Amino acid sequence: MVKRVLVTGLCGFVGRNVVAPLLERKFEVHGTTSRAGRPPIAGVDHLHEIDLLAGDAVSGLISKVAPTHLLHLAWAPTGLRMRDPVENQAWAKASVSLFEAFGRARGRRAVFAGSCAEYDWSHEVLNEASTPARPSTVYGAAKNSVREGIAARHDSLDQGSAWARLFFLYGPHEPRGRLVSDICIGLIERRPIELSEGRQERDYLYVVDAAEALAALLDGDARGIINIGSGKSVAVRDIACLLGERAGRPDLLAFGKRPLAPGEPPRLVADVGRLNRDLGFFPKYRLEAGLAQTLDWWRNEHHV
């Protein structure tokens, strides 16, 4: 039986990295992009230019492609997603509509990308069943509203749906303006990088590992919320130091030059018991290896 997946946001950070594991699992991969003239992606013969906020166009694409599977990664542009309520609400509404159109087309299974920002961050270890959803950002609230919107509809799919709560990802194709990407760029450009003291700990996962987990989740039968993280916390300072040493310029790391955001929690880590148990998934990349490959990728982007 053909497994045909429609991946929204295929040209994005996670989307580009998920193509290879989907192909390994014998999926026929279709993707969406909002920008014309995107360069081809190896293994993807079907890249559809579409505005996912246009409901009629989305229904038409679903009818045309007739996907058996749906992996929804697309969302508002990085600069808008955390603070713009109108943009986030528009994407939340469009995401639920996408799920409904997929169900009407008799799709079999869907996986949506959620976020650890949906959780109550007064907890340190975030568990799918016991940690309440209490987002503190408009982005987290919008994501959680989509989860609630599709939760009552998952039985409309033969193989159900799953909600992947992504933790702190890094790696190739990461947008600028995030911790690891900004440190890599600063090191390559040989300029001081202003950081907080960096004592806060987060659960960082190499995007290649996250992509493998998403492909396994889509190709499996686990339902409901599942954390996609490493299950280990690491201090932001340690990530910066590993990159600085790898680049041979630890002197460029200016710790303590930036204040922490108000209410920044000291530690956040995923409970990955369900990820390990239900998917049999464990990360392949150690932090040091993932950061080294990420820095090398940015060097290649800068032709250094």
Secondary structure, DSSP 8 states (H G I E B T S, - for coil): ---EEEEETTTSHHHHHHHHHHHHTT-EEEEEESSTT----TT--EEEE--TT-HHHHHHHHHHH--SEEEE---S-HHHHTT-HHHHHHHHHHHHHHHHHHHHTT--EEEEEEEGGGB-TT-SEE-TTTS-B--SSHHHHHHHHHHHHHHTTGGGSTT-EEEEEE-EEESTT--TTSHHHHHHHHHHTT--EE------EE-EEEHHHHHHHHHHHHTS---EEEEES-S--EEHHHHHHHHHHHHT-GGGEETTSS---TT--SB-EE--HHHHHHH-----S-HHHHHHHHHHHHHHHTT-
